[in-house]
Amino acid sequence: MRNPTRARRGAALVTAAVAGFSVIVVHPGVVFSAASSPAPDRPRAAVAAALTVKSLTPATGSVTGGTAVTIRGTGFLGLDRSDLESVKFGDAAAIRLVVKSDIELLAITPPGELGTVTVTVTGSAGESDATAEFDYREAIGVEIESVEASAAGGEQIVGTVVGGTVGDSVAAFRTMKYTASVGGVATTAAWIDATHVKITVPPTDTAKAATVALVQGGLAGPQSTGTVNYYPVVTRVSPTRVEAAGGATVQIAGAGFLGVDESDADAVTFGDTPATSFTVESGGQINAVVPAGDTGASVAVTVTTTSGVSPASDAAKLGYRGPISLDTADGTQFIRASGGQHTFAVTGGTLGDTAKAFAAEKIIVKRGNQKLTTSYVDATHLRVSLPALTVESVSLTVMQDLMAGPAVTLPVLPVITNMSSVSDTVAGGRSVKITVAGAGTGATDFTFGEAAATCTPLPKSTTIYTCIVPAAVEPGPVRVGFTAGGGAASRFTPAAAFSYTDID
């Protein structure tokens, strides 16, 4: 006999609403009609997520409507996308609806009245709780007197509020969450009084005329009729000095350079002369080829846009110079074969009034491609350290930044670098070991003053000689010299000083 209770359960279809979900309970007997089909141990549930609204972005907009609002929540895939009544702002339906996913949709606000309204979403699963609110506001404007401002920003301008007020106190102003924009760039606004604000001009890459707007909670008011007329600014020129012949490329750093018209040949000038050519690399950099100028002159570097000209400053200057070289006019300069520090005078320019100025000039001396250690002595002298040399001459070039002066060739001459004894009686006869540099194949013709000395090289050495001090006519200092293997006479250095005494 068939169990009537089981029969009733087999035909039952029960629908229940549980905790915000639509739950349809279907008995297994309905799903599995064949006796041999396996049946689950318990009923199964098909669950549809309840409609909720968790957030609105933005949560404010103009009373004129048209604000695109992203609504996040749950259950949005069950909405009828063709029914704009599915999303309401107060009693008014959205003017457009786009369901992006089950948890996000986009709605365009209808016009509304000043104040706060509830946003609801309605679908087959019911209606969302009335907890989400959208604030309709009237956009407040601001007017300014047209003013010039640096593209680097930082200046402050006063704006007059139109179409409303911005609160009776600083606290009220902060509660209303006002900011500003200049040329579409966000910036800060500070309260002065209910109808006046102080706006900080933000930096910009493009020096041009820009309007100003007040922004409240993401809602921008109308643009001002007055404008902030940005002018470009030059903050650095590198290098700071170039050869007077022109042709060097300098990097101009600053702000507002995207406002430069690259087809305007006069947009970048050095003094009164346009750049030979220039390229705007970014809002903060221009690369320009320098025209010729006068040696020793310092000229202003100027950048021009449609809204202004960069102001003069010490940072916006370029110096013209002639190439610097070592001064060999008197013909007495030479390089000691032993190397070491050498002091030279320079010609064609100066080295700066201080060591700091010298460092800023980036001056070095090169031997071919080898950079030599170079240091400051005074405005017209520098000191150079050279290695020991075995060549007959060496070519030296003074480099200032990337500009090379004319190369100067100097002779490399033999010298005495050490003597084991530096004195003897006028009778002579002392044995002295003398070390030389630059002797080449061998040193000969050693002399102590005018007197010839007998000298022999140490075994297996071409640089150390044992000499017997010759007798002297009278006591006093003399120089010790020799002739190098190549025929060059040695030059005097402090190491070649010898003294005769009349005291035994």
C-alpha positions as CSV (number, residue, x, y, z in Angstrom):
1,M,0.0,0.0,0.0
2,R,1.3,3.4,-0.9
3,N,2.2,5.7,2.0
4,P,-0.1,8.7,1.8
5,T,2.4,10.9,3.7
6,R,5.2,10.0,1.3
7,A,3.0,10.7,-1.6
8,R,2.1,14.1,-0.4
9,R,5.9,14.8,0.2
10,G,6.7,13.6,-3.3
11,A,4.4,16.1,-4.8
12,A,5.3,19.0,-2.6
13,L,7.0,22.2,-3.8
14,V,7.6,24.5,-0.9
15,T,8.9,28.1,-1.2
16,A,10.1,30.0,1.9
17,A,11.8,33.3,2.5
18,V,14.7,32.9,4.9
19,A,17.0,35.7,6.1
20,G,16.8,37.8,3.0
21,F,17.1,34.9,0.5
22,S,14.5,33.3,-1.7
23,V,14.7,29.5,-0.9
24,I,13.0,26.9,-3.1
25,V,12.9,23.4,-1.5
26,V,12.3,20.6,-3.9
27,H,11.8,17.0,-2.5
28,P,14.1,14.5,-4.1
29,G,11.2,12.4,-5.2
30,V,10.2,15.0,-7.7
31,V,13.7,15.2,-9.1
32,F,14.4,11.5,-9.2
33,S,11.3,9.7,-10.6
34,A,12.9,6.4,-11.5
35,A,12.9,3.9,-8.6
36,S,16.5,3.0,-9.4
37,S,17.7,6.6,-9.3
38,P,19.7,7.5,-6.2
39,A,18.2,10.2,-4.0
40,P,20.1,12.6,-1.8
41,D,19.8,12.2,1.9
42,R,18.4,15.7,2.4
43,P,16.7,18.5,0.3
44,R,18.8,20.9,-1.8
45,A,18.4,24.7,-1.9
46,A,18.7,27.2,-4.8
47,V,19.8,30.5,-3.3
48,A,19.6,34.0,-4.9
49,A,21.5,36.8,-3.2
50,A,19.4,39.5,-1.6
51,L,19.6,43.1,-3.0
52,T,21.8,45.4,-0.9
53,V,23.5,48.7,-1.5
54,K,26.8,49.1,0.4
55,S,28.4,52.2,-1.1
56,L,28.0,55.1,-3.6
57,T,31.0,56.7,-5.5
58,P,30.7,59.7,-5.6
59,A,28.0,60.3,-3.0
60,T,27.4,63.9,-4.1
61,G,26.4,65.5,-7.3
62,S,24.8,68.5,-9.0
63,V,21.1,69.1,-8.8
64,T,21.1,69.3,-12.6
65,G,21.8,65.5,-12.7
66,G,24.1,63.7,-15.0
67,T,26.5,62.5,-12.3
68,A,27.9,59.0,-13.0
69,V,27.6,57.0,-9.7
70,T,29.2,53.6,-9.1
71,I,26.9,51.6,-6.8
72,R,28.4,48.6,-5.0
73,G,26.4,45.9,-3.2
74,T,24.9,42.5,-4.0
75,G,22.2,40.9,-6.1
76,F,22.6,43.1,-9.2
77,L,22.5,40.4,-11.8
78,G,18.9,39.8,-11.1
79,L,17.9,43.3,-12.1
80,D,15.9,44.1,-15.2
81,R,18.4,46.1,-17.1
82,S,15.8,47.7,-19.3
83,D,13.8,49.0,-16.4
84,L,15.3,52.3,-15.2
85,E,13.0,52.2,-12.2
86,S,15.3,49.5,-10.9
87,V,17.5,52.2,-9.5
88,K,16.0,55.3,-7.9
89,F,17.4,58.4,-6.4
90,G,14.6,59.4,-4.1
91,D,11.5,59.0,-6.2
92,A,13.2,59.6,-9.5
93,A,14.6,56.8,-11.7
94,A,18.1,56.8,-13.0
95,I,18.5,58.1,-16.5
96,R,20.8,55.3,-17.4
97,L,21.7,52.0,-15.9
98,V,24.6,49.6,-16.6
99,V,25.0,46.4,-14.6
100,K,28.7,45.5,-14.5
101,S,28.5,42.5,-12.2
102,D,26.5,41.0,-9.3
103,I,28.2,43.5,-7.0
104,E,28.6,46.6,-9.1
105,L,26.5,48.8,-11.3
106,L,26.7,52.3,-12.8
107,A,23.8,54.7,-12.7
108,I,23.5,58.2,-14.1
109,T,21.7,60.5,-11.7
110,P,18.4,62.3,-12.7
111,P,17.9,66.0,-11.8
112,G,17.0,66.5,-8.2
113,E,16.4,69.0,-5.5
114,L,18.9,70.4,-3.1
115,G,19.4,67.9,-0.2
116,T,19.9,64.2,0.5
117,V,17.9,61.4,-1.1
118,T,17.8,57.7,-0.5
119,V,19.2,55.4,-3.2
120,T,17.3,52.1,-3.7
121,V,17.7,49.1,-6.0
122,T,14.7,47.0,-6.8
123,G,14.5,43.6,-8.5
124,S,12.9,40.1,-8.4
125,A,14.6,39.5,-5.0
126,G,12.9,42.6,-3.5
127,E,14.2,46.0,-2.6
128,S,17.4,47.1,-1.0
129,D,17.4,48.6,2.5
130,A,16.9,52.4,2.4
131,T,20.4,53.1,3.9
132,A,22.3,54.5,1.0
133,E,22.1,58.3,0.5
134,F,23.1,60.7,-2.3
135,D,23.6,64.4,-1.6
136,Y,22.3,66.8,-4.3
137,R,24.2,70.0,-4.2
138,E,24.3,73.3,-6.1
139,A,27.8,73.8,-7.4
140,I,29.4,76.9,-5.9
141,G,31.6,79.0,-8.1
142,V,34.6,81.3,-7.5
143,E,35.9,84.4,-9.3
144,I,39.4,85.7,-9.3
145,E,41.2,88.7,-10.8
146,S,43.4,87.5,-13.6
147,V,46.9,87.0,-12.2
148,E,50.4,85.9,-13.3
149,A,51.9,82.9,-11.5
150,S,55.0,80.8,-11.8
151,A,54.7,77.4,-13.3
152,A,56.6,76.1,-10.3
153,G,53.5,76.9,-8.2
154,G,53.3,77.9,-4.6
155,E,51.7,81.3,-4.9
156,Q,48.4,82.1,-3.3
157,I,45.5,83.9,-4.8
158,V,42.2,85.2,-3.2
159,G,38.9,84.0,-4.8
160,T,35.4,85.5,-4.3
161,V,32.7,82.8,-3.8
162,V,29.6,83.1,-6.0
163,G,26.3,81.2,-5.9
164,G,26.5,80.5,-2.1
165,T,28.8,80.6,0.9
166,V,31.6,78.4,2.2
167,G,30.6,78.5,5.9
168,D,30.8,81.0,8.7
169,S,33.9,79.5,10.2
170,V,37.0,77.5,9.5
171,A,35.4,74.5,11.2
172,A,32.3,74.8,9.0
173,F,34.5,75.1,5.9
174,R,36.3,71.9,6.8
175,T,33.0,70.1,7.4
176,M,31.9,71.1,3.9
177,K,35.2,69.6,2.4
178,Y,36.1,72.3,0.0
179,T,39.1,72.1,-2.2
180,A,39.9,73.8,-5.5
181,S,41.3,73.1,-9.0
182,V,43.5,75.3,-11.3
183,G,43.5,74.3,-14.9
184,G,42.1,70.9,-13.8
185,V,44.9,70.3,-11.3
186,A,43.7,69.7,-7.7
187,T,44.9,72.0,-5.1
188,T,44.1,73.3,-1.6
189,A,41.7,76.1,-0.6
190,A,41.7,77.9,2.8
191,W,38.8,79.8,4.4
192,I,39.1,83.6,4.7
193,D,35.4,84.3,5.4
194,A,32.0,83.1,4.2
195,T,32.5,84.5,0.7
196,H,36.3,84.4,0.2
197,V,38.9,81.7,0.0
198,K,42.6,81.5,-0.5
199,I,43.7,79.2,-3.2
200,T,47.3,77.8,-3.5
201,V,48.5,77.7,-7.2
202,P,49.7,74.2,-8.0
203,P,52.7,73.5,-10.2
204,T,52.1,72.8,-13.8
205,D,54.0,71.3,-16.8
206,T,52.2,73.6,-19.2
207,A,52.6,77.4,-18.8
208,K,49.3,78.7,-20.2
209,A,46.1,80.5,-19.0
210,A,44.1,78.4,-16.5
211,T,40.7,78.9,-14.9
212,V,39.9,78.2,-11.3
213,A,37.0,76.2,-9.7
214,L,35.9,75.3,-6.2
215,V,35.3,71.6,-5.5
216,Q,33.0,70.3,-2.8
217,G,33.1,66.6,-2.0
218,G,34.2,65.8,-5.6
219,L,31.6,68.2,-7.2
220,A,33.3,70.9,-9.2
221,G,31.7,74.3,-9.6
222,P,31.7,76.5,-12.7
223,Q,35.0,77.7,-14.0
224,S,36.1,81.2,-13.2
225,T,36.2,83.9,-15.9
226,G,39.4,85.3,-14.5
227,T,42.6,83.2,-15.2
228,V,45.9,82.2,-13.7
229,N,48.4,83.1,-16.4
230,Y,51.2,80.7,-15.8
231,Y,54.7,81.8,-16.9
232,P,57.6,79.3,-17.4
233,V,60.5,79.4,-14.9
234,V,64.1,78.4,-15.5
235,T,65.8,76.8,-12.4
236,R,69.1,75.5,-13.8
237,V,71.2,75.7,-16.9
238,S,73.8,72.9,-17.4
239,P,76.6,73.4,-18.2
240,T,76.8,77.0,-16.9
241,R,79.6,78.0,-19.3
242,V,80.2,77.2,-22.9
243,E,82.7,78.0,-25.6
244,A,82.1,81.4,-27.2
245,A,82.1,79.8,-30.6
246,G,78.7,78.3,-29.8
247,G,77.4,74.9,-30.8
248,A,77.3,73.3,-27.4
249,T,74.1,71.7,-26.2
250,V,72.8,72.8,-22.8
251,Q,70.1,71.4,-20.6
252,I,67.6,73.9,-19.3
253,A,65.6,72.8,-16.3
254,G,62.5,74.4,-14.9
255,A,58.7,74.2,-15.1
256,G,56.0,75.0,-17.6
257,F,57.9,74.0,-20.7
258,L,55.0,72.1,-22.4
259,G,53.5,75.5,-23.1
260,V,56.4,76.3,-25.4
261,D,55.7,76.5,-29.1
262,E,58.5,74.5,-30.7
263,S,57.8,76.2,-34.1
264,D,58.6,79.6,-32.5
265,A,62.3,80.2,-33.1
266,D,62.3,83.0,-30.5
267,A,60.8,80.8,-27.7
268,V,64.3,80.1,-26.2
269,T,66.9,82.8,-26.2
270,F,70.4,83.4,-24.9
271,G,70.7,87.1,-24.3
272,D,69.1,88.6,-27.3
273,T,70.0,85.7,-29.6
274,P,67.6,82.8,-30.3
275,A,68.9,79.3,-29.6
276,T,70.3,77.7,-32.8
277,S,67.7,74.9,-32.1
278,F,65.9,73.5,-29.2
279,T,63.7,70.5,-28.2
280,V,61.1,70.4,-25.4
281,E,61.9,67.1,-23.7
282,S,59.3,67.5,-20.9
283,G,57.5,70.0,-18.8
284,G,60.7,70.4,-16.8
285,Q,63.4,70.1,-19.5
286,I,64.5,71.8,-22.7
287,N,67.7,70.8,-24.6
288,A,69.0,73.8,-26.6
289,V,72.0,74.3,-28.9
290,V,73.7,77.5,-27.9
291,P,74.5,80.3,-30.4
292,A,77.9,82.0,-30.6
293,G,78.6,84.7,-28.0
294,D,81.3,87.0,-26.7
295,T,84.1,85.6,-24.6
296,G,83.6,86.5,-20.9
297,A,80.0,87.5,-21.4
298,S,77.2,86.2,-19.1
299,V,73.7,86.2,-20.7
300,A,70.2,85.5,-19.5
301,V,68.5,82.3,-20.6
302,T,64.8,83.0,-21.4
303,V,61.9,80.7,-22.2
304,T,58.7,82.2,-23.6
305,T,55.1,80.8,-23.9
306,T,51.8,82.3,-24.9
307,S,51.1,83.2,-21.3
308,G,54.4,84.7,-20.2
309,V,58.2,84.9,-20.1
310,S,60.5,83.2,-17.6
311,P,61.9,85.8,-15.2
312,A,65.6,86.6,-15.0
313,S,67.6,85.0,-12.1
314,D,71.1,83.9,-11.3
315,A,70.0,80.3,-12.1
316,A,69.0,81.4,-15.6
317,K,72.3,82.5,-16.8
318,L,75.0,81.2,-19.2
319,G,78.6,82.2,-19.4
320,Y,80.7,82.3,-22.6
321,R,84.3,81.5,-22.3
322,G,87.4,81.0,-24.4
323,P,89.3,77.7,-24.2
324,I,91.8,77.5,-21.3
325,S,95.2,76.1,-21.9
326,L,98.6,75.9,-20.0
327,D,100.7,79.0,-20.5
328,T,104.0,78.2,-22.2
329,A,104.8,81.7,-23.4
330,D,108.1,82.1,-21.6
331,G,109.4,78.7,-22.9
332,T,110.7,77.6,-19.5
333,Q,108.0,75.0,-18.7
334,F,109.0,71.4,-18.7
335,I,107.9,68.0,-17.1
336,R,110.2,66.2,-14.7
337,A,110.9,62.7,-15.8
338,S,110.3,61.6,-12.3
339,G,106.7,62.8,-12.4
340,G,105.0,64.2,-9.3
341,Q,103.3,67.5,-8.8
342,H,103.8,70.3,-11.3
343,T,102.4,73.9,-11.0
344,F,101.3,75.6,-14.2
345,A,99.9,79.0,-15.2
346,V,96.9,79.1,-17.5
347,T,95.9,81.4,-20.3
348,G,92.6,82.0,-22.1
349,G,90.5,82.4,-18.9
350,T,90.6,82.1,-15.1
351,L,90.0,79.2,-12.7
352,G,87.7,80.9,-10.3
353,D,88.4,83.0,-7.2
354,T,88.2,80.0,-4.7
355,A,88.7,76.3,-4.7
356,K,84.9,75.9,-4.5
357,A,84.5,78.0,-7.7
358,F,87.2,75.9,-9.3
359,A,85.4,72.7,-8.5
360,A,82.2,74.2,-10.0
361,E,84.0,74.8,-13.2
362,K,84.8,71.1,-13.5
363,I,88.4,71.7,-14.7
364,I,90.8,68.8,-15.2
365,V,94.0,68.2,-17.2
366,K,94.3,65.2,-19.5
367,R,97.3,63.5,-21.0
368,G,95.7,61.9,-24.1
369,N,92.7,60.1,-22.6
370,Q,94.2,59.8,-19.1
371,K,92.7,62.2,-16.5
372,L,95.4,63.6,-14.3
373,T,94.8,64.7,-10.7
374,T,94.3,68.5,-10.9
375,S,94.0,70.9,-7.9
376,Y,93.5,74.6,-7.4
377,V,96.3,77.0,-6.6
378,D,94.8,80.4,-7.4
379,A,92.8,82.1,-10.2
380,T,95.5,81.7,-12.8
381,H,97.5,78.6,-11.5
382,L,96.7,75.0,-11.1
383,R,98.7,71.9,-9.8
384,V,98.8,68.7,-11.8
385,S,100.2,65.3,-10.7
386,L,102.0,63.3,-13.4
387,P,103.4,59.7,-13.4
388,A,107.1,59.0,-14.0
389,L,107.7,59.3,-17.7
390,T,110.2,57.7,-20.1
391,V,109.1,59.7,-23.2
392,E,110.9,62.8,-24.5
393,S,107.7,65.0,-24.5
394,V,104.1,64.9,-23.3
395,S,100.9,66.6,-24.6
396,L,98.6,68.1,-22.0
397,T,95.0,69.5,-22.5
398,V,92.9,71.5,-20.1
399,M,89.3,70.4,-20.0
400,Q,86.6,72.7,-18.7
401,D,83.3,70.8,-18.5
402,L,83.3,69.2,-21.9
403,M,85.3,71.9,-23.6
404,A,88.9,71.2,-24.5
405,G,91.5,73.9,-24.7
406,P,94.4,73.7,-27.2
407,A,96.8,70.9,-26.4
408,V,100.3,72.0,-25.2
409,T,103.4,69.8,-25.7
410,L,106.1,70.1,-23.1
411,P,109.5,68.4,-23.0
412,V,110.2,65.7,-20.4
413,L,113.6,66.3,-19.0
414,P,116.0,64.2,-16.8
415,V,116.4,65.1,-13.2
416,I,118.1,63.9,-10.0
417,T,115.5,62.4,-7.6
418,N,117.8,61.6,-4.6
419,M,121.4,61.8,-3.3
420,S,122.7,59.7,-0.4
421,S,124.6,62.7,0.9
422,V,124.2,66.4,0.2
423,S,127.4,67.9,1.5
424,D,131.2,67.4,1.7
425,T,134.3,69.5,2.4
426,V,135.9,71.6,-0.3
427,A,138.5,68.8,-0.6
428,G,135.9,66.4,-1.9
429,G,136.4,62.7,-2.1
430,R,133.1,61.5,-0.5
431,S,131.3,58.6,-2.2
432,V,127.7,59.6,-3.0
433,K,124.9,57.5,-4.5
434,I,122.8,59.5,-6.9
435,T,119.4,58.3,-8.2
436,V,118.3,59.8,-11.6
437,A,115.2,59.8,-13.8
438,G,114.9,60.2,-17.5
439,A,118.5,59.1,-18.2
440,G,117.5,56.9,-21.1
441,T,120.3,54.5,-22.1
442,G,122.6,55.9,-19.5
443,A,123.7,59.0,-17.6
444,T,127.1,60.7,-18.3
445,D,129.0,63.9,-17.6
446,F,128.0,64.3,-13.9
447,T,129.1,67.7,-12.5
448,F,129.1,69.2,-9.0
449,G,128.8,72.9,-9.9
450,E,131.5,73.4,-12.6
451,A,133.6,70.4,-11.4
452,A,133.3,67.1,-13.2
453,A,132.8,64.0,-11.1
454,T,133.7,60.4,-11.7
455,C,130.5,58.3,-11.6
456,T,129.7,54.7,-12.3
457,P,126.4,52.9,-12.4
458,L,125.5,50.3,-9.9
459,P,125.5,46.8,-11.4
460,K,122.3,46.1,-13.4
461,S,121.0,49.6,-12.7
462,T,120.4,52.5,-15.1
463,T,119.1,54.9,-12.5
464,I,121.5,54.7,-9.6
465,Y,125.2,55.9,-9.8
466,T,128.0,56.0,-7.4
467,C,129.9,59.3,-7.7
468,I,133.1,60.6,-6.0
469,V,132.7,64.2,-5.0
470,P,135.2,66.4,-6.8
471,A,137.1,69.2,-5.0
472,A,135.7,72.7,-5.0
473,V,137.4,76.0,-5.3
474,E,135.3,77.5,-2.4
475,P,132.6,76.5,0.0
476,G,128.9,77.1,-0.8
477,P,125.9,75.5,-2.6
478,V,126.2,74.0,-6.1
479,R,123.9,72.1,-8.3
480,V,124.6,68.5,-9.4
481,G,123.8,67.7,-13.0
482,F,124.3,65.1,-15.7
483,T,123.6,64.4,-19.3
484,A,121.0,61.8,-20.2
485,G,121.7,59.1,-22.8
486,G,119.7,61.0,-25.4
487,G,121.8,64.0,-24.9
488,A,119.5,66.2,-22.8
489,A,121.0,68.0,-19.9
490,S,119.3,67.4,-16.5
491,R,117.3,70.2,-15.0
492,F,117.7,71.4,-11.4
493,T,115.3,70.3,-8.7
494,P,115.7,70.7,-4.9
495,A,116.9,67.0,-4.9
496,A,120.0,68.1,-6.9
497,A,121.3,70.7,-4.4
498,F,124.7,70.0,-2.8
499,S,126.8,72.0,-0.4
500,Y,130.6,72.4,0.1
501,T,131.9,73.3,3.5
502,D,135.3,74.4,4.7
503,I,135.0,72.6,8.0
504,D,136.6,69.1,8.2
